[in-house]
Amino acid sequence: FIQMLRNTKKRDVLQLLRRAPEEMLPFIIEAAVAAQSVASLAALSEFLDFGKEPKSLLEKFLYAAAFSPRPSGELLWLVLDKLDGKQLAPEVQEAGIVAMGSLVGKLCQQQLCGLQQEVERGVKTILTGLRGAKKESEVVIYLLALGNAVLPETIHTLLDHAEEGPTAIATAAISALQRFPARHISGKVKRAMRRIFHEKRKSYEKTCRLAAAEILLDNEPLPMDVINILLAANKMETEMAAFLLLKVQNSLR
């Protein structure tokens, strides 16, 4: 079906979308996203009205885009265009931001960062949204998008939120940092994780401390980090101590 859509003209894809039974629409939308031909994306652009369509259908489109294994710049452009400057239901807005981050990350994996306007626009949209976010829940969604994008230039932003943010924001920022490969976990990142785990500046929830310890143990740990984590585990509740001991044993193996 996807192969058929790749060889179908825009007007025919659009006709298929408009005439399909309601229960078939999610399947056809997913297939059109997977096809990623100029015609199928143009048909989706015309068919999907983000001001009118049912939320479930819009979310289906956005998640299909997010999970696309090798997305095109045109697919990211379509997502950006549909989200730009529109008042959307919160669920749709959140799905769109997360999808944006995922698409940016996958396009950068294809070595297209800096080569496509869509990628630059996507990164700028996420960072601008993060700076302008007022609610904690909004900040968390933008941090999730940065975690999906895995862009080294955003590590500084993630560290700021990890150390200074309230629990939900700090947890999301540290989770985003966990997505980065070892080559990007620099001395600066490790120093911040030590401060969080050992609570040098302020108290942190155990989820934040455990995630910080994981980053230290999963990325070429220093012997002193292992020793200090084990010493700190002695003063923790049983579940946390057991978790850290298991992580240390895995690192040693």
Backbone as a ProteinNet text record, in pm:
[ID]
protein_1_A
[PRIMARY]
FIQMLRNTKKRDVLQLLRRAPEEMLPFIIEAAVAAQSVASLAALSEFLDFGKEPKSLLEKFLYAAAFSPRPSGELLWLVLDKLDGKQLAPEVQEAGIVAMGSLVGKLCQQQLCGLQQEVERGVKTILTGLRGAKKESEVVIYLLALGNAVLPETIHTLLDHAEEGPTAIATAAISALQRFPARHISGKVKRAMRRIFHEKRKSYEKTCRLAAAEILLDNEPLPMDVINILLAANKMETEMAAFLLLKVQNSLR
[TERTIARY]
83.8	0	87.6	193.4	286.2	352.7	395.2	458.5	363.3	236.8	136.5	124.5	122.5	110.3	230.1	347.2	468.1	458.3	371.9	357.9	222.5	158.9	25.2	30.3	-49.4	-52.5	-124.7	-94.2	-151.9	-304.1	-364.9	-511.6	-573.7	-504.6	-557.2	-541.5	-427.6	-408.3	-511.5	-532.4	-629.3	-770.4	-803.4	-935.4	-951.9	-846.3	-848.6	-873.4	-805.3	-822.4	-964.5	-1018.5	-1151.2	-1264.4	-1241.9	-1349.6	-1339.4	-1228.2	-1206.5	-1305.6	-1352.4	-1436.3	-1358	-1430.3	-1366.5	-1268.1	-1306.4	-1219.2	-1090.9	-1088.5	-969	-871.9	-919.7	-837.2	-703.5	-701	-570.8	-468.2	-514.1	-424.8	-371.7	-458.4	-416.8	-321.6	-348.4	-259.8	-120.7	-115.3	14.7	88.5	15.3	76.7	126.8	51.4	92.1	217	226.5	347.6	465.9	444.1	551.1	597.4	504.1	540.3	635.5	607.8	693.1	725.7	634.4	653.1	605.4	648.4	604.3	452.5	393.2	248.1	173.9	220.6	149.4	156.7	272.9	286.3	203.8	199.2	117.2	-31	-72.5	-212	-244.2	-153.6	-174.4	-183.8	-97.1	-97.2	-232	-288.4	-417.9	-532.7	-521.7	-630.8	-640.2	-526.1	-526.6	-548.1	-660.8	-691.6	-677.5	-569.2	-542.2	-640.3	-724	-826.4	-957.7	-973.5	-1103.9	-1097.3	-990.2	-986	-996.3	-1049.4	-1050.3	-908.3	-893.4	-761.1	-691	-766.8	-706.2	-639.2	-699.5	-644.5	-516.3	-516	-398.1	-282.5	-316.1	-212.4	-155.9	-243	-199	-96.9	-124.8	-31.8	101.3	96.4	218.4	303.5	239	315.9	371.7	297.2	349.7	475.1	471.2	588.7	705.2	675.6	779.6	850	774.8	831.7	885.2	878.6	931.6	1081.9	1129.9	1271.5	1370.6	1335.9	1424.8	1341.9	1307.9	1220.3	1292.3	1212.1	1266.3	1251.2	1325.5	1311.3	1171.3	1111.5	975.3	873.8	894.7	803.9	815.4	938.2	956.9	893	909.8	851.2	699.1	639.8	494.8	449.9	521.7	488	502.6	612.6	635.5	525.7	489.9	387.8	252.9	218.2	88.8	81.6	198.1	198.8	217.5	272.6	316.2	202.1	210.2	118.5	-26.7	-56.1	-195.8	-231	-354.5	-406.7	-457	-385.2	-417.9	-455.1	-525.2	-553.9	-420.9	-410.7	-282.9	-221.4	-305.2	-251.6	-185.1	-248	-193.7	-64.6	-65.1	53.6	171.8	145.6	251.3	305	214	256.1	339.4	301.5	374.8	515.1	530.7	663.3	755.1	701.4	780.2	818.8	724.1	751.5	859.1	853.4	951.2	1093.1	1107.4	1237.7	1287.5	1196.7	1232.5	1278.2	1205.6	1240.7	1374.9	1397.1	1525.7	1639.8	1623.1	1727.4	1759.3	1656.2	1678.9	1739.9	1701.5	1761.2	1908.6	1940.6	2080.8	2162.5	2100.5	2168.8	2202.2	2121.7	2147	2245.5	2313.2	2412.7	2350.5	2225.4	2157.3	2147.7	2204.1	2207.4	2291	2239.4	2313.5	2302	2241.1	2228.1	2085.5	1991.5	1851.6	1787	1716.5	1646.7	1547.5	1484	1382	1440.1	1562.1	1624.7	1654.8	1711.8	1742.7	1614.9	1510.6	1383.5	1326.5	1339.7	1290.6	1362	1495.2	1574.5	1536	1526.9	1492.1	1353.3	1258.7	1122	1120.2	1195.4	1198.9	1263.1	1378.1	1449.2	1370.7	1306.5	1223.7	1105	1042.9	930.2	972	1090.4	1140.7	1162.2	1222.9	1247.6	1117.8	1015.7	889.8	789.7	820.6	725.5	707.6	583.2	551.9	517.9	444.3	402.3	510	517.6	614.1	592.3	465.7	434.5	482.1	475.8	522.6	674.1	744.5	890.8	932.7	864	895.7	882.4	776.9	755.9	869.4	911.3	1021.6	1153	1172.1	1292.2	1288.7	1169.1	1154.4	1191.3	1149.7	1182.6	1333.8	1401.1	1547.2	1613.8	1554.2	1605.6	1594.3	1485.9	1468.4	1565.3	1593.5	1680	1827.4	1870.2	2009.4	2110	2097.2	2187.1	2292.3	2421.2	2525.8	2519.2	2476.4	2472.4	2365	2276.2	2171.8	2208.9	2326.2	2365.3	2369.9	2423.3	2430.9	2291.3	2195.2	2055.9	2000.4	2026.3	1977.3	2041.2	2169.1	2236.4	2176.8	2146.2	2084	1952.9	1870.4	1740.6	1757.2	1859.1	1882.6	1920.9	2003.5	2051.6	1956.6	1891.5	1814.6	1664	1614.1	1469.1	1405.5	1272.8	1199	1202	1150.3	1168.6	1132.7	1012	968.7	1060.3	1102.2	1188.8	1329.2	1382.3	1515.9	1519	1415	1407.4	1405.2	1324.6	1316.7	1450.1	1519.1	1647.3	1754.4	1759.3	1859.4	1828.2	1699.4	1659.7	1704.1	1692.3	1737.1	1888.2	1963.1	2108.9	2149.1	2067.6	2096.9	2091.9	2025.9	2013.9	2142.8	2232.4	2352.7	2458	2529.3	2638	2752.7	2838	2944.6	3036.5	3057.3	3151.4	3104.7	2974.6	2921.7	2907.7	2933.9	2925.6	3062.4	3080.1	3209	3233	3350.8	3381.8	3282	3236.1	3137.6	3006.5	2962.4	2838.9	2856.5	2970.5	2994.3	3001.5	3061.4	3067.2	2927.5	2841.1	2702.4	2629.5	2652.3	2586.9	2635.2	2764.9	2815.3	2746.6	2731.1	2665.8	2522.2	2454.2	2315.3	2310.9	2393	2387.8	2425.9	2530.1	2576.8	2508.9	2411.9	2330.2	2417.9	2511.6	2605	2538.9	2439.8	2378.5	2240.7	2164.9	2029.7	1986.7	1872.3	1820.7	1751.7	1764.5	1700.6	1620.5	1514.2	1437.1	1525.4	1492.3	1576.6	1583.7	1473.9	1477.4	1586.5	1602	1706.2	1844.4	1860.8	1991.6	2032.7	1935.7	1966.2	2001.6	1928.9	1957.3	2095.8	2131.3	2264.2	2372	2348.6	2445.1	2459.1	2347.9	2353.2	2442.1	2428.6	2512.7	2660.3	2692.2	2830.9	2882.7	2797.8	2841.2	2839.1	2757.6	2742.5	2839.5	2915.6	3000.7	3144.9	3216.6	3357.2	3377.7	3322.6	3327.7	3469.9	3496.3	3623.1	3615.9	3727.8	3725.7	3669.4	3704.3	3656.7	3504.1	3447.3	3301.1	3235.9	3293.3	3238.6	3245.4	3362.1	3380.3	3280.8	3267.9	3178.7	3031.9	2994.4	2855.8	2828.2	2924.1	2906.8	2899.7	2983.3	2979.1	2845.4	2795.9	2666.6	2552.7	2565.4	2460	2437.7	2542.5	2530.3	2426.5	2404.4	2313.5	2175.4	2153	2025.9	1933	1804.3	1708.4	1741	1688.7	1729.8	1716.4	1601.5	1578.4	1680.6	1706.7	1803.3	1943.3	1979.6	2112.6	2129.3	2025.6	2031.3	2045	1970.6	1976.5	2118.5	2177.1	2311.1	2415.9	2401.9	2496	2491.1	2370	2353.5	2418.5	2399.9	2461.7	2613.1	2668.7	2814.2	2865.4	2792.6	2833	2830	2726.2	2717.6	2833.3	2868.9	2980.3	3111	3130.5	3253.5	3264.6	3148.8	3150.6	3188.8
-120.3	0	125.7	122.5	236.4	254.7	143	149.1	207.2	170.6	225	376	421.4	565.6	643.5	580	647.9	675.8	601.9	618.8	679.4	744.5	799.9	951.8	1012.3	1158.6	1218.1	1344.8	1413.5	1407.5	1434.9	1441	1305.9	1197.2	1063.5	1028.1	1067.9	1045.6	1126.4	1250.3	1337.7	1281.1	1229.5	1168.6	1046.6	968.6	851.6	893.5	996.8	1046.3	1097.3	1167.1	1227.8	1125.3	1017.4	919.6	798.5	787	668.6	665	545.3	533.7	584.8	637.8	700.3	606.6	478.7	384.7	352.2	382	354.1	472.3	590.8	711.3	704.1	659.9	653.9	568.2	456.2	367.7	438.4	507.2	573.7	689.7	761.4	871.8	818.4	709.1	648.4	604.8	544.6	497.1	614.5	722.9	840.7	904.2	905.1	955.8	865.5	733.9	638.6	648.5	677.8	689.4	806.3	919.9	1039.6	1086.7	1060.6	1117.4	1262.1	1338.8	1479.3	1485	1392.9	1392.1	1354.8	1252.9	1209.2	1315.2	1381.2	1485.7	1609.3	1640.7	1754.2	1726.1	1602.2	1563.4	1571.2	1524	1533.1	1677.9	1761.4	1903.6	1967.5	1932.5	1989.8	1927.6	1798.6	1727.9	1762	1769.4	1787.8	1934.1	1962	2096.4	2093.2	2151.9	2144.2	2225.5	2301.1	2374.9	2298.7	2193.5	2125.1	1974.5	1909.8	1762.9	1713.2	1593.1	1535.3	1524	1548.1	1544.1	1410.9	1302.6	1169.6	1152.7	1210.3	1199.2	1280.9	1398.4	1484.4	1421.8	1365.8	1299.2	1178.4	1105.5	989.9	1033.8	1143.7	1197.9	1236.1	1306.6	1355.3	1240.4	1140.4	1027	941.2	929.9	858.3	929.4	1063.2	1141.3	1118.2	1122	1107	972.6	866.6	731.8	692.3	783.7	753.4	726.8	609.5	574.2	662.3	703	791	903.9	1002.5	1108.6	1200.9	1269.6	1367.2	1507.4	1600.8	1740.4	1791.4	1739	1781.7	1741.7	1626	1582.6	1675.8	1712.2	1807.7	1941.3	1984.1	2111.6	2108.6	1996	1981.8	1993.7	1926.6	1934	2077.5	2142	2280.9	2372.8	2352.7	2437.3	2421.3	2298.1	2271.8	2325	2335.8	2382.2	2533.2	2594.1	2733.2	2831.2	2899.2	3008.8	2971.6	2844.6	2802.6	2772.9	2802.5	2766.4	2622.9	2532.4	2390.3	2333	2220.1	2147.9	2109	2112.9	2083.3	1950.5	1846.1	1714.4	1718.3	1791.8	1802.3	1884.2	1994.5	2078.8	1999.1	1922.4	1842.8	1736.4	1666.3	1564.1	1626.5	1746.9	1817	1854.9	1903.1	1943.7	1821.8	1712.5	1589	1535.6	1537.9	1490.9	1576.5	1706	1797.7	1759.9	1735.4	1696.9	1566.4	1469.1	1339.2	1353	1433	1451.8	1523.2	1625.5	1697.4	1600.7	1519.9	1425.2	1325.7	1271.8	1170.9	1232.2	1355.1	1421.7	1453.4	1489	1514.7	1385.8	1272.7	1143.2	1111.7	1167.4	1148.6	1253.5	1324.2	1426.8	1544.3	1577	1687.2	1813.3	1808.9	1929.2	2036	2157	2266.2	2270	2166.5	2161.4	2189.3	2180	2199.2	2307.5	2396.8	2503.9	2448.8	2337.6	2279.4	2243.9	2187.6	2145.8	2267.8	2370.8	2494	2555.3	2556	2611.7	2529	2397.4	2309.5	2334.8	2342.1	2367.9	2502.8	2603.9	2738.3	2739.9	2667.7	2662.6	2601	2491.5	2425.1	2515.4	2576	2659.6	2786.5	2844.5	2963.9	2927.8	2813.4	2767.1	2741.3	2683.7	2655.1	2784	2882.2	3010.8	3081.6	3064.6	3134.7	3057.5	2931.6	2847.9	2901.3	2914.3	2966.7	2854.7	2754.8	2645.8	2538.3	2473.8	2366	2254	2220	2110.9	2144.1	2271.8	2313.2	2299.3	2342	2330.9	2185.1	2095.8	1952.1	1899.1	1938.6	1890.5	1936.6	2062.3	2111.4	2040.6	2007.6	1932.2	1790.5	1730.4	1599.2	1607.5	1717.3	1736.8	1748.9	1820.4	1831.6	1696.6	1615.4	1480.1	1396.9	1415	1343.7	1394	1525	1584.9	1548.4	1531.6	1494.8	1585.2	1716.8	1813.1	1859	1837.5	1875.5	2021.9	2110.6	2253.2	2286.5	2192.1	2218.4	2163.6	2102.6	2043.3	2150.4	2267.8	2376.1	2410.8	2421	2450.9	2341.2	2216.2	2103.2	2102.1	2134.8	2138.6	2245.4	2361.5	2469.2	2422.4	2358.2	2310.8	2193.9	2111.2	1996.5	2042.5	2144.9	2189.9	2286.9	2371	2480.6	2457	2366.3	2351.3	2274.3	2290.1	2206.4	2059.9	1972.1	1827.6	1778.7	1811.2	1758.7	1807.1	1932.8	1990.7	1931.1	1920.9	1862.6	1717.9	1642.7	1502.3	1491.6	1576.5	1574	1612.1	1710.8	1755.5	1648.1	1582.3	1476.9	1357.5	1325.4	1217	1247.4	1374.3	1414.8	1396.5	1431	1414.9	1267.7	1179.6	1035.9	982.7	1056.3	1011.5	1035.3	1118.5	1154.5	1044.4	1021.2	921.9	968.8	874.5	901.7	1015.9	1033.1	1136.8	1277.5	1293.1	1425.5	1445.4	1340.4	1354.2	1403	1532.6	1596	1609.1	1661.7	1689.3	1785.8	1882.3	1979	1910	1818.3	1743.2	1659.2	1591.8	1505.3	1585.3	1704	1788.6	1826.9	1859.5	1894.5	1773.8	1654.7	1534.6	1502.4	1528.7	1508	1602.1	1727.4	1825.6	1784.2	1730.1	1686.9	1563.7	1464	1340.4	1364.8	1442.3	1466.3	1587.8	1647.7	1759.2	1872.3	1918.1	2022	2159.5	2185.2	2318.4	2321.4	2213.7	2206.3	2060.7	2035.3	1897.5	1861.3	1735	1685.2	1559.9	1538.8	1415.5	1295.6	1180.6	1062.5	1022.2	1047.6	1013.5	1093	1220.2	1304.9	1254.6	1223.4	1178.8	1046.1	955.3	825.4	840.3	927.1	949.6	1013	1106.3	1168.6	1063.7	974.3	866.6	774.9	747.2	661.7	721.8	854.4	920.5	906	922.5	908.7	766	666.9	527.1	468.3	527.2	471	530.4	632	702.4	712.3	599.7	592	649.5	584.4	640	646.1	751	762.4	676.6	617.8	537.7	615.8	744.6	823	839	848.3	857.3	729.5	614.3	486.4	477.6	514.8	510.5	602.7	725.3	823.2	782.1	721.6	674.8	560.9	470.6	359.2	409.7	508.1	564.6	632.1	705.4	773.4	672.9	559	456.3	402.3	403.6	355.3	433.4	559	645.5	653.8	577.6	585.5	472.8	489.8	383.2	260.6	148.4	19	10	54.4	40	119.4	244.6	327.7	268.2	222.5	163.7	38.9	-44.9	-168.2	-136.4	-34.5	6.7	53.2	137.1	189	78	-15	-126.4	-209.5	-233	-307.3	-234.2	-100	-19.4	-28.9	-20.8	-29.6	-166.4	-271.7	-407.2	-420.7	-364.1	-368.9	-293.5	-178.4	-98.5	-175.6	-242.5	-319.1	-433.5	-497.2	-606.3	-556.4
0	0	0	82.9	87.3	-48.7	-108.1	-240.3	-344	-334	-425	-408.5	-281.1	-255.3	-308.8	-308.6	-358.7	-509	-576.8	-721.9	-759.6	-662.1	-685.5	-687	-772.5	-781.2	-660.4	-634.2	-517.8	-518.2	-631.8	-635.5	-599.9	-635.6	-606.2	-458.6	-400.1	-255.8	-178.1	-221.6	-154.8	-165.3	-281.5	-300.7	-209.7	-197.5	-110	35.1	79.7	216.8	240.1	142.5	158.6	151.3	78.2	59.2	153.1	223.3	307.8	422.7	462.3	582.2	704	800.5	917.3	987.3	998	1070.9	994.2	862.8	781.8	776.6	812.5	797.9	872.3	998.3	1068	992.2	937.7	862.4	738.2	666	541.8	572.1	680.7	719.9	753.3	830.3	863.2	735.7	644.5	520.2	435.4	431.4	353.7	413	547.1	612.9	579	585	556	410.5	319.2	177.5	154.5	219.7	214.3	73.2	-20.4	-153.8	-150.9	-248.3	-257.2	-266.1	-344.6	-364.9	-235.8	-164.7	-43.9	66.1	79.3	181.3	144.5	16	-28.7	-4.3	-27.6	-3.4	145.2	230.7	375.9	419.8	363.9	400.6	371.3	255.2	217.5	297.8	327.2	394.1	543.2	610.8	756.9	793	849.1	898.4	1050.2	1100.9	1244	1327.4	1260.4	1334.3	1345.1	1264	1258.3	1284.1	1238.2	1245	1389	1409.4	1544.6	1599.9	1729.7	1792.2	1767.2	1774.3	1760.2	1624.6	1521.1	1386	1371.8	1430.4	1424.7	1503.4	1619.4	1699.4	1623.1	1554.8	1475.2	1371.1	1301.6	1201.8	1266.8	1380.6	1445.2	1499	1558	1609.3	1495.8	1386	1268.8	1217.3	1218	1176.5	1272.8	1403.8	1505.7	1496.3	1464.2	1461.3	1323.7	1228.8	1095.7	1105	1057	1077.1	1001.9	879.3	802.2	741.4	824.2	775.1	676.5	599.1	504	561.4	504.7	543.8	514.3	408.1	371.6	478.7	542	648.1	768.4	805.3	915.6	880.7	756.8	713.5	726.9	691.2	701.5	847.4	938.9	1081.6	1131	1096.6	1139.6	1087.5	961.3	898.9	967.5	1005.8	1068.4	1211.9	1277.7	1417.3	1428.8	1325.4	1333.6	1359.3	1474.5	1505.5	1523	1549.3	1561.8	1707.5	1743.8	1875	1868.1	1931.6	1920.8	2056	2052.7	2176.5	2240.6	2374.3	2442.2	2400	2383.8	2346.3	2208.8	2116.7	1981.2	1983.1	2057.9	2070	2126.1	2231	2293.9	2197.9	2131.2	2034.4	1923	1881.4	1775.8	1817.4	1940	1989.1	2000.4	2057.2	2070.7	1932.4	1838.6	1701.5	1635.6	1659	1602.1	1646.8	1778	1830.9	1771	1758.5	1701.5	1556.4	1479.4	1337.3	1323.1	1404.3	1400.7	1431.5	1537.4	1576	1465.8	1401.7	1297.6	1171.5	1139.4	1023.3	1050.1	1175.9	1210.6	1205.4	1241.3	1230.7	1084.6	993.7	850.3	797.4	890.3	855.1	778.8	813.4	744	829.6	950.1	1034.2	963.7	961.2	899.2	748.3	691.4	545.2	499.7	592.7	554.5	640.5	574.3	646.1	747.2	710.9	798.8	935.1	935	1061.1	1146.1	1085.1	1158.8	1215.1	1134.4	1180	1294.8	1285.9	1392	1523.9	1519.2	1640.4	1700.2	1614	1660.8	1724.5	1665.4	1719.1	1858.9	1877.2	2008.2	2112.8	2079.9	2177.3	2210.4	2109.8	2134	2222	2194	2275.6	2419	2437.6	2572.8	2650.6	2584.6	2653	2689.6	2606	2630.6	2714.7	2747.2	2822.5	2964.8	3005.6	3138.9	3236.9	3189.8	3278.4	3284.7	3400.3	3419.9	3318.5	3293.2	3199.3	3058.3	3019.8	2887.2	2877.1	2982.2	2983.7	2968.8	3039.7	3035.2	2892.4	2822.1	2685.1	2593.3	2607	2522.9	2556.8	2684.7	2723.1	2665.5	2662.1	2597.9	2449.8	2386.1	2244.6	2225.5	2316.8	2307.9	2330.7	2419.3	2440.3	2314.2	2240.1	2112.8	2006.2	2010	1907.3	1927.8	2052.9	2087.9	2016	2037.2	1974	2074.7	2046.9	2141.9	2185.8	2095.2	2129.8	2232.9	2263.8	2363.9	2502	2515.4	2644.5	2754.2	2721.4	2820.8	2874	2784	2823.2	2913.1	2877.1	2957	3095.9	3104.1	3234.7	3325.4	3267.8	3347.5	3409.2	3328.3	3377.8	3475.7	3451.9	3540.5	3680.9	3690.1	3821.6	3889.8	3812.3	3872.5	3874.1	3793.9	3780.2	3893.8	3909.4	4004.5	3960.1	4044.4	4024.1	3884.4	3835.9	3705.1	3593.4	3600	3496.9	3506.2	3628.6	3646.9	3597.6	3629.8	3587.2	3434.8	3369.3	3222.6	3159.3	3218	3162.2	3176.8	3293.8	3314.2	3223.5	3207.8	3116.6	2974.2	2934.6	2801.4	2787.4	2891.9	2888	2878.5	2935.9	2928.7	2785.5	2696.2	2556.9	2477.4	2529.5	2454.4	2461.6	2350.4	2353.2	2442.1	2482.4	2579.4	2536.3	2405.6	2360.8	2396.1	2422.9	2458.2	2608.9	2687.2	2833.6	2881.5	2874.8	2902.9	3053.3	3086	3226.4	3287.4	3209.1	3258.8	3295.7	3210.4	3237.7	3363.8	3374.7	3490.7	3621.2	3615.2	3736.8	3782.3	3684	3718.2	3777.6	3721	3773.6	3915	3942.4	4079.8	4177.2	4135.3	4224.6	4254.7	4151.6	4171.3	4261.2	4230.6	4309.3	4455.5	4476.7	4614.1	4678.5	4604.9	4656.9	4712.3	4628	4670.4	4679.7	4593.8	4591.2	4655.3	4634.6	4691.7	4694.6	4755.6	4761.6	4630.6	4591	4469.9	4503.4	4427	4439.7	4405.7	4461.9	4440.5	4292.9	4217.2	4074.3	4001.8	4038.8	3978.6	4017.9	4146	4195.1	4130.4	4118.1	4057.2	3909.1	3839.7	3697.5	3680.3	3770.7	3765.8	3789.6	3886.4	3914.1	3793.1	3725.5	3606.3	3498.6	3478	3377.5	3413.8	3541.8	3586.3	3568.4	3596.8	3591	3449.8	3361.6	3226.8	3124.9	3164.7	3068.9	3119.1	3105.4	3145.2	3285.6	3387.5	3523.4	3579.5	3655.1	3726.7	3852.6	3895.2	4018.5	4137.8	4147.9	4260.8	4257.1	4137.5	4127.5	4179.3	4142.3	4187.4	4340	4395.9	4542	4611.3	4562.3	4626.9	4617.5	4506	4490.6	4587.5	4602.3	4696.7	4841.1	4874	5009.9	5036.1	4934.5	4950.4	4962.3	4894.9	4897.6	5038.5	5119	5258.1	5337.7	5297.9	5374.3	5309.9	5204.6	5131.8	5174	5137.2	5165.8	5082	5123.4	5068.5	4916.7	4862.6	4718	4637.2	4679.7	4607.9	4615.7	4735.1	4753.5	4667.1	4663.1	4582.8	4434.7	4389	4248.9	4213.5	4298.6	4271.2	4274	4367.9	4375.5	4248.2	4197.7	4072.7	3956.1	3949.7	3843.3	3850.2	3970.9	3987.3	3941.2	3980.1	3940	3786.5	3724.5	3577.3	3512.8	3571.3	3518.6	3530.3	3644.3	3665	3564.2	3534.4	3436.7	3298.6
[MASK]
+++++++++++++++++++++++++++++++++++++++++++++++++++++++++++++++++++++++++++++++++++++++++++++++++++++++++++++++++++++++++++++++++++++++++++++++++++++++++++++++++++++++++++++++++++++++++++++++++++++++++++++++++++++++++++++++++++++++++++++++++++++++++++++

